[in-house]
């Protein structure tokens, strides 16, 4: 974890991503250590029944991932 924090500080990382299927605790610890924010990327394997009921599919999820990446790069 210390190496991740060191790398993130050195490279001025502003956003730490975590996946929808993963507990965000590690991402939150790293983001707190370096003063960054966190955001979510969806790997598609975790689409829920609610997602499917709301017509979320590959394209809509990838669009959300793209928007998260764009926010991080601004």
PyMOL commands that place a pseudoatom at each C-alpha (Angstrom):
pseudoatom trace, name=CA, resn=UNK, resi=1, chain=A, elem=C, hetatm=0, pos=[0.000, 0.000, 0.000]
pseudoatom trace, name=CA, resn=UNK, resi=2, chain=A, elem=C, hetatm=0, pos=[2.858, 2.366, 0.815]
pseudoatom trace, name=CA, resn=UNK, resi=3, chain=A, elem=C, hetatm=0, pos=[4.278, 1.919, -2.687]
pseudoatom trace, name=CA, resn=UNK, resi=4, chain=A, elem=C, hetatm=0, pos=[0.901, 2.726, -4.233]
pseudoatom trace, name=CA, resn=UNK, resi=5, chain=A, elem=C, hetatm=0, pos=[0.627, 5.894, -2.152]
pseudoatom trace, name=CA, resn=UNK, resi=6, chain=A, elem=C, hetatm=0, pos=[4.203, 6.872, -3.015]
pseudoatom trace, name=CA, resn=UNK, resi=7, chain=A, elem=C, hetatm=0, pos=[3.572, 6.300, -6.743]
pseudoatom trace, name=CA, resn=UNK, resi=8, chain=A, elem=C, hetatm=0, pos=[0.298, 8.247, -6.651]
pseudoatom trace, name=CA, resn=UNK, resi=9, chain=A, elem=C, hetatm=0, pos=[1.934, 11.187, -4.886]
pseudoatom trace, name=CA, resn=UNK, resi=10, chain=A, elem=C, hetatm=0, pos=[4.908, 11.199, -7.251]
pseudoatom trace, name=CA, resn=UNK, resi=11, chain=A, elem=C, hetatm=0, pos=[2.652, 11.184, -10.301]
pseudoatom trace, name=CA, resn=UNK, resi=12, chain=A, elem=C, hetatm=0, pos=[0.094, 13.594, -8.837]
pseudoatom trace, name=CA, resn=UNK, resi=13, chain=A, elem=C, hetatm=0, pos=[-2.814, 11.181, -9.197]
pseudoatom trace, name=CA, resn=UNK, resi=14, chain=A, elem=C, hetatm=0, pos=[-6.088, 13.038, -8.678]
pseudoatom trace, name=CA, resn=UNK, resi=15, chain=A, elem=C, hetatm=0, pos=[-8.565, 10.141, -8.846]
pseudoatom trace, name=CA, resn=UNK, resi=16, chain=A, elem=C, hetatm=0, pos=[-8.407, 6.625, -7.462]
pseudoatom trace, name=CA, resn=UNK, resi=17, chain=A, elem=C, hetatm=0, pos=[-10.761, 4.256, -9.242]
pseudoatom trace, name=CA, resn=UNK, resi=18, chain=A, elem=C, hetatm=0, pos=[-12.393, 1.147, -7.862]
pseudoatom trace, name=CA, resn=UNK, resi=19, chain=A, elem=C, hetatm=0, pos=[-14.755, -1.313, -9.484]
pseudoatom trace, name=CA, resn=UNK, resi=20, chain=A, elem=C, hetatm=0, pos=[-18.399, -1.762, -8.589]
pseudoatom trace, name=CA, resn=UNK, resi=21, chain=A, elem=C, hetatm=0, pos=[-17.700, -5.336, -7.442]
pseudoatom trace, name=CA, resn=UNK, resi=22, chain=A, elem=C, hetatm=0, pos=[-14.887, -4.342, -5.071]
pseudoatom trace, name=CA, resn=UNK, resi=23, chain=A, elem=C, hetatm=0, pos=[-15.126, -2.888, -1.592]
pseudoatom trace, name=CA, resn=UNK, resi=24, chain=A, elem=C, hetatm=0, pos=[-13.978, 0.764, -1.881]
pseudoatom trace, name=CA, resn=UNK, resi=25, chain=A, elem=C, hetatm=0, pos=[-12.077, 0.847, 1.435]
pseudoatom trace, name=CA, resn=UNK, resi=26, chain=A, elem=C, hetatm=0, pos=[-8.593, 0.501, -0.077]
pseudoatom trace, name=CA, resn=UNK, resi=27, chain=A, elem=C, hetatm=0, pos=[-9.325, 3.153, -2.700]
pseudoatom trace, name=CA, resn=UNK, resi=28, chain=A, elem=C, hetatm=0, pos=[-10.625, 5.464, 0.016]
pseudoatom trace, name=CA, resn=UNK, resi=29, chain=A, elem=C, hetatm=0, pos=[-7.534, 4.966, 2.176]
pseudoatom trace, name=CA, resn=UNK, resi=30, chain=A, elem=C, hetatm=0, pos=[-5.216, 5.743, -0.735]
pseudoatom trace, name=CA, resn=UNK, resi=31, chain=A, elem=C, hetatm=0, pos=[-7.288, 8.744, -1.799]
pseudoatom trace, name=CA, resn=UNK, resi=32, chain=A, elem=C, hetatm=0, pos=[-7.266, 10.105, 1.757]
pseudoatom trace, name=CA, resn=UNK, resi=33, chain=A, elem=C, hetatm=0, pos=[-3.480, 9.700, 1.950]
pseudoatom trace, name=CA, resn=UNK, resi=34, chain=A, elem=C, hetatm=0, pos=[-2.857, 11.642, -1.253]
pseudoatom trace, name=CA, resn=UNK, resi=35, chain=A, elem=C, hetatm=0, pos=[-5.794, 14.074, -1.181]
pseudoatom trace, name=CA, resn=UNK, resi=36, chain=A, elem=C, hetatm=0, pos=[-7.477, 12.599, -4.243]
pseudoatom trace, name=CA, resn=UNK, resi=37, chain=A, elem=C, hetatm=0, pos=[-11.073, 11.730, -4.968]
pseudoatom trace, name=CA, resn=UNK, resi=38, chain=A, elem=C, hetatm=0, pos=[-12.486, 8.321, -5.787]
pseudoatom trace, name=CA, resn=UNK, resi=39, chain=A, elem=C, hetatm=0, pos=[-14.683, 7.235, -8.667]
pseudoatom trace, name=CA, resn=UNK, resi=40, chain=A, elem=C, hetatm=0, pos=[-16.204, 4.008, -9.908]
pseudoatom trace, name=CA, resn=UNK, resi=41, chain=A, elem=C, hetatm=0, pos=[-15.613, 1.977, -13.045]
pseudoatom trace, name=CA, resn=UNK, resi=42, chain=A, elem=C, hetatm=0, pos=[-18.062, -0.783, -13.898]
pseudoatom trace, name=CA, resn=UNK, resi=43, chain=A, elem=C, hetatm=0, pos=[-16.515, -3.978, -15.312]
pseudoatom trace, name=CA, resn=UNK, resi=44, chain=A, elem=C, hetatm=0, pos=[-19.933, -5.232, -16.537]
pseudoatom trace, name=CA, resn=UNK, resi=45, chain=A, elem=C, hetatm=0, pos=[-19.708, -8.511, -14.640]
pseudoatom trace, name=CA, resn=UNK, resi=46, chain=A, elem=C, hetatm=0, pos=[-21.665, -6.914, -11.846]
pseudoatom trace, name=CA, resn=UNK, resi=47, chain=A, elem=C, hetatm=0, pos=[-24.783, -5.786, -13.665]
pseudoatom trace, name=CA, resn=UNK, resi=48, chain=A, elem=C, hetatm=0, pos=[-27.657, -6.268, -11.258]
pseudoatom trace, name=CA, resn=UNK, resi=49, chain=A, elem=C, hetatm=0, pos=[-31.273, -7.070, -11.980]
pseudoatom trace, name=CA, resn=UNK, resi=50, chain=A, elem=C, hetatm=0, pos=[-31.979, -3.399, -11.277]
pseudoatom trace, name=CA, resn=UNK, resi=51, chain=A, elem=C, hetatm=0, pos=[-29.420, -2.402, -13.924]
pseudoatom trace, name=CA, resn=UNK, resi=52, chain=A, elem=C, hetatm=0, pos=[-31.020, -4.731, -16.435]
pseudoatom trace, name=CA, resn=UNK, resi=53, chain=A, elem=C, hetatm=0, pos=[-34.511, -3.490, -15.525]
pseudoatom trace, name=CA, resn=UNK, resi=54, chain=A, elem=C, hetatm=0, pos=[-33.304, 0.037, -16.263]
pseudoatom trace, name=CA, resn=UNK, resi=55, chain=A, elem=C, hetatm=0, pos=[-32.012, -1.087, -19.677]
pseudoatom trace, name=CA, resn=UNK, resi=56, chain=A, elem=C, hetatm=0, pos=[-28.363, -0.676, -18.752]
pseudoatom trace, name=CA, resn=UNK, resi=57, chain=A, elem=C, hetatm=0, pos=[-26.233, -2.553, -21.205]
pseudoatom trace, name=CA, resn=UNK, resi=58, chain=A, elem=C, hetatm=0, pos=[-22.682, -2.678, -22.533]
pseudoatom trace, name=CA, resn=UNK, resi=59, chain=A, elem=C, hetatm=0, pos=[-22.941, 0.663, -24.326]
pseudoatom trace, name=CA, resn=UNK, resi=60, chain=A, elem=C, hetatm=0, pos=[-24.571, 2.578, -21.475]
pseudoatom trace, name=CA, resn=UNK, resi=61, chain=A, elem=C, hetatm=0, pos=[-22.141, 1.197, -18.887]
pseudoatom trace, name=CA, resn=UNK, resi=62, chain=A, elem=C, hetatm=0, pos=[-19.128, 1.949, -21.084]
pseudoatom trace, name=CA, resn=UNK, resi=63, chain=A, elem=C, hetatm=0, pos=[-20.491, 5.478, -21.569]
pseudoatom trace, name=CA, resn=UNK, resi=64, chain=A, elem=C, hetatm=0, pos=[-20.607, 5.896, -17.777]
pseudoatom trace, name=CA, resn=UNK, resi=65, chain=A, elem=C, hetatm=0, pos=[-17.040, 4.574, -17.520]
pseudoatom trace, name=CA, resn=UNK, resi=66, chain=A, elem=C, hetatm=0, pos=[-15.916, 7.009, -20.218]
pseudoatom trace, name=CA, resn=UNK, resi=67, chain=A, elem=C, hetatm=0, pos=[-17.533, 9.914, -18.366]
pseudoatom trace, name=CA, resn=UNK, resi=68, chain=A, elem=C, hetatm=0, pos=[-15.761, 8.886, -15.144]
pseudoatom trace, name=CA, resn=UNK, resi=69, chain=A, elem=C, hetatm=0, pos=[-12.415, 8.760, -16.963]
pseudoatom trace, name=CA, resn=UNK, resi=70, chain=A, elem=C, hetatm=0, pos=[-13.046, 12.142, -18.580]
pseudoatom trace, name=CA, resn=UNK, resi=71, chain=A, elem=C, hetatm=0, pos=[-13.844, 13.695, -15.179]
pseudoatom trace, name=CA, resn=UNK, resi=72, chain=A, elem=C, hetatm=0, pos=[-10.602, 12.298, -13.800]
pseudoatom trace, name=CA, resn=UNK, resi=73, chain=A, elem=C, hetatm=0, pos=[-8.517, 13.689, -16.659]
pseudoatom trace, name=CA, resn=UNK, resi=74, chain=A, elem=C, hetatm=0, pos=[-9.836, 17.260, -16.468]
for i in range(1, 74): cmd.bond("trace and resi %d" % i, "trace and resi %d" % (i + 1))
show_as sticks, trace
zoom trace
